[in-house]
Amino acid sequence: MSQPKVTVVLAVKNEARFLKQTVADLLGQTYSNIHIIAIDDGSTDETASLLNLYSTKIQIIRNDVSRGQSHCINRAMELSDSPYLAVADGDDEYVQDKISRQISFLEKHAEIGVCGCQIHTIPTGLHWNLPTTHNKILGRMPFNMPMAHPAIIYRRTALLNSRYDETLRQAKDYDFLYRLRHKTRFYNLPFKGVRYRLNKADSQAQQLRIQTANQIRAAILNEDFGINHPEFIQLHNTICNLQQGADSSLFSDWVNTILSRNSQYHQKSLQQELHTQIWHYINKFKLNRREGLKHLLLSGLPLSQKAKAGIKLLQ
């Protein structure tokens, strides 16, 4: 039985420093039926010449001026008729069987339209605790991006003619998943398939990402919970961004309001995520320890992480 084709879209801009390793990782995948579309998005460094080294193995497209990652992904969607579309970044590293394990899962689970995996960071080695099941991923959606973009593989039939918003320069991945949240099902496999490089964005880009994410959260609160009060949305975003200034006396009302307005999310997953968000906030700003312990125990964090954090909190 032949393997279904996977198109990997590699949108790169000034990635010469790490690009060789990324391309080598993608070409070295144990899954063989891969077509790589590398889009050079107006690079001014050695990216173009490095890509030329692989011109017989990958399809190369060059933008004379930068059009943004969203444009590049949309372009790859148009050029490819593969049943699966994978997203890759030009400065990350990919384990050899990443795509193979994801496609194997997707072939056995036709209901899943978006499949990710776990990642750890370069150079710190920090593991991101990404939710695995659809209910838990959806439960995190109103708070933060629940999947790692460079780890995602899409089932083409699940995209429903959806396109990335090319007006967005930051948080376009969060926006895209937000628009798919009630149209398909999600899953993050538990293995670490991507080594994700930190410090990709400067302070201006980071601030823009926060602003865009704030708008996405506000849209979810309005559309899924019927919540549009500015003060509530501000509190919500302050907690989710771990920004100083949230009134801790309002935490219980925040939790109860969202849970009482919920009709579309798995209640337990949503409840655990709410307590996880509060725990992270209390822990960062060293607020009431007893209150922090309560939310830690009610959170959706793994038991081993709860135990370690609880011991540290009680010391």
C-alpha positions in Angstrom: 0.0 0.0 0.0 1.5 3.3 -1.1 2.0 6.1 1.4 -0.2 9.2 1.2 1.7 12.3 0.0 2.7 14.9 2.5 3.6 18.5 1.4 5.9 20.3 3.8 5.8 24.0 3.5 9.0 25.7 4.6 8.6 29.4 4.6 12.0 31.1 5.3 13.3 34.6 5.6 17.0 35.2 6.5 17.4 31.7 8.0 20.8 31.0 6.6 22.4 30.3 10.0 20.2 27.2 10.7 18.7 26.3 7.4 21.1 23.5 6.5 20.1 21.5 9.6 16.4 22.1 9.1 16.5 20.9 5.4 18.6 17.9 6.3 16.1 17.0 9.0 13.2 17.2 6.6 15.0 15.3 3.8 16.1 12.7 6.4 12.6 11.8 7.5 11.8 8.1 7.7 8.5 8.9 5.9 9.4 8.8 2.2 6.5 10.3 0.3 7.3 13.9 1.1 7.3 16.9 -1.2 9.0 20.0 0.2 8.0 23.5 -1.0 10.6 26.0 0.3 9.5 29.6 -0.1 12.2 32.2 0.3 10.2 35.2 1.6 12.5 38.0 0.4 15.7 37.0 2.2 18.7 39.3 2.1 21.2 36.9 3.6 22.6 33.6 2.1 19.2 31.8 2.3 18.7 31.8 -1.5 22.1 30.3 -2.2 21.7 27.6 0.5 18.3 26.6 -0.9 19.9 26.3 -4.4 22.0 23.4 -3.0 18.8 21.4 -2.7 17.2 22.4 -6.0 17.0 18.8 -7.3 15.3 17.6 -4.1 12.9 20.4 -3.1 10.7 22.9 -4.9 11.9 26.4 -4.4 9.8 29.6 -4.8 11.2 33.1 -4.2 9.3 36.2 -3.3 11.0 39.4 -4.4 9.7 41.1 -1.3 8.5 39.7 1.9 4.9 38.6 1.9 4.8 37.0 5.3 4.4 33.4 6.4 0.7 33.4 6.0 1.0 34.2 2.3 3.6 31.4 1.9 1.5 28.8 3.5 -1.6 29.8 1.4 0.6 29.7 -1.7 1.7 26.1 -0.8 -1.9 25.1 -0.3 -2.7 26.3 -3.8 0.3 24.5 -5.4 -0.2 21.2 -3.7 -2.9 18.6 -4.0 -1.5 16.4 -1.2 -3.9 15.0 1.3 -1.7 16.3 4.1 0.1 19.6 4.6 2.9 20.0 7.2 4.3 23.3 8.5 8.0 23.8 9.2 10.2 26.7 10.3 13.6 27.3 8.9 15.5 27.4 12.2 13.9 24.4 14.0 15.1 20.8 14.1 12.9 17.7 13.5 13.3 14.2 14.7 13.5 11.6 12.0 10.2 9.8 12.5 8.1 12.9 13.3 6.1 12.9 10.1 5.8 9.1 10.0 4.3 8.9 13.5 1.9 11.7 12.8 0.7 10.3 9.5 0.3 6.9 11.0 -1.9 8.4 13.6 -3.9 10.4 11.2 -4.5 7.4 8.9 -6.0 5.6 11.8 -8.1 8.5 13.1 -10.1 10.0 10.2 -11.9 12.4 12.6 -8.7 14.2 13.5 -8.0 17.1 11.1 -5.1 18.8 12.8 -2.3 16.8 14.4 0.7 18.2 16.4 3.2 16.8 18.8 5.2 17.9 21.8 8.3 20.1 21.4 11.3 21.1 23.5 13.2 24.3 23.1 16.7 25.2 21.9 19.0 25.9 23.7 17.2 25.5 27.0 15.7 22.0 26.5 12.5 23.2 28.1 9.5 20.9 27.4 6.2 22.7 26.6 3.3 21.0 28.3 0.9 20.9 25.3 -2.5 19.3 25.8 -3.0 16.1 23.9 -6.7 15.2 23.4 -9.2 17.3 21.4 -11.2 18.3 24.5 -8.1 19.5 26.3 -6.8 21.3 23.3 -10.1 23.0 22.8 -10.2 23.8 26.5 -7.0 25.8 26.2 -8.1 27.6 23.0 -9.8 30.6 24.9 -6.6 31.2 26.8 -3.5 30.5 24.6 -2.3 28.8 21.5 -2.8 25.0 22.3 -0.5 23.6 19.6 3.0 24.3 18.4 2.8 25.7 14.8 6.0 24.1 13.4 4.8 20.7 14.7 1.4 20.7 12.9 0.2 18.5 10.1 -3.2 19.4 8.6 -5.5 17.0 6.8 -6.5 18.9 3.7 -10.1 17.9 3.8 -10.4 19.5 7.3 -9.3 22.9 6.1 -12.7 23.5 4.4 -11.2 26.1 2.1 -9.8 28.0 5.0 -6.8 30.3 4.5 -4.3 32.0 6.8 -5.1 35.7 7.3 -2.4 37.5 5.3 -3.0 40.7 7.1 -1.6 39.2 10.3 2.2 39.3 10.9 2.0 37.6 14.4 -0.3 35.0 16.0 -1.6 33.9 12.6 -1.3 30.3 13.7 -3.5 31.0 16.8 -6.0 32.8 14.5 -6.1 30.0 12.0 -6.8 27.3 14.7 -9.4 29.6 16.3 -11.3 29.7 13.0 -11.1 25.8 12.8 -12.0 25.1 16.4 -15.6 24.0 15.7 -15.0 22.6 12.3 -12.6 19.7 12.9 -10.9 17.8 15.8 -7.4 18.3 17.1 -4.7 16.1 18.7 -1.2 16.5 20.0 0.8 13.3 20.1 2.8 12.8 23.3 6.3 12.4 21.7 8.8 15.3 21.3 9.1 15.7 17.6 10.4 19.2 17.2 13.3 21.1 18.8 12.0 24.7 18.7 14.4 27.6 18.6 13.6 30.4 21.1 14.0 34.2 20.6 12.6 34.4 17.1 10.8 37.7 17.6 12.1 41.1 18.6 10.2 43.1 21.3 8.0 44.9 18.7 7.0 41.6 17.2 6.3 40.1 20.6 4.1 43.0 21.5 2.2 42.7 18.2 1.7 39.0 18.9 0.2 39.8 22.3 -2.2 42.4 20.8 -3.4 39.9 18.1 -3.8 37.1 20.7 -5.8 39.5 22.9 -8.2 40.1 20.0 -8.5 36.4 19.3 -9.4 35.7 22.9 -11.9 38.5 23.0 -13.5 37.0 19.9 -13.7 33.6 21.5 -15.2 35.0 24.7 -17.8 36.8 22.7 -18.7 34.1 20.2 -18.6 31.0 22.5 -19.5 32.5 25.9 -21.4 35.6 25.1 -19.0 37.7 27.1 -18.0 41.1 25.7 -17.6 43.3 28.8 -14.3 45.3 28.4 -13.2 45.0 32.0 -13.8 41.2 32.0 -11.8 40.8 28.7 -9.0 43.0 30.1 -8.8 40.8 33.2 -8.9 37.7 31.0 -6.0 38.9 28.8 -4.0 40.1 31.8 -4.2 36.6 33.3 -3.4 34.8 30.1 -0.5 37.0 29.2 0.9 36.7 32.8 1.0 40.5 33.0 1.1 42.2 36.4 -2.0 44.0 37.6 -4.8 41.4 37.7 -7.0 41.8 40.7 -6.8 38.4 42.5 -10.1 39.0 44.3 -11.8 38.7 40.9 -10.3 35.3 40.1 -13.3 33.3 41.4 -15.8 35.4 39.5 -13.7 35.0 36.4 -13.7 31.2 36.7 -17.4 31.0 37.6 -18.5 33.3 34.8 -16.8 31.4 32.1 -17.9 28.0 33.4 -21.5 29.2 33.8 -21.6 30.5 30.2 -20.0 27.4 28.7 -22.1 25.3 26.3 -19.5 24.2 23.7 -16.5 23.0 25.6 -15.8 19.9 27.7 -16.6 21.3 31.1 -13.9 19.5 33.1 -11.2 20.3 30.5 -12.2 24.0 30.6 -12.3 24.0 34.4 -8.8 22.5 34.7 -7.5 25.0 32.2 -9.0 28.0 34.2 -7.3 26.8 37.3 -4.0 26.2 35.5 -4.0 29.7 34.2 -4.6 31.1 37.7 -1.9 28.8 39.2 0.6 30.1 36.7 -0.4 33.7 37.5 -0.2 33.2 41.3 3.1 31.4 41.0 4.7 34.0 38.8 3.8 36.9 41.0 4.3 35.1 44.3 0.7 35.7 45.5 -1.2 33.9 48.3 0.4 30.5 48.7 -2.7 28.8 50.1 -4.8 30.1 47.1 -2.0 29.0 44.8 -2.0 25.5 46.2 -5.8 25.2 45.7 -5.6 26.2 42.0 -2.6 24.0 41.5 -4.4 20.9 42.8 -7.5 21.7 40.6 -5.3 22.5 37.5 -4.8 20.2 34.5 -1.0 19.9 35.0 0.5 16.4 35.1 0.6 14.8 38.5 4.4 14.8 38.6 4.5 18.5 37.9 1.8 19.2 40.5 3.8 17.3 43.1 7.1 19.1 42.3 5.4 22.5 42.3 3.4 21.7 45.5 6.5 20.7 47.4 8.3 23.9 46.3 5.3 26.0 47.2 5.1 24.6 50.8 8.9 25.0 51.5 
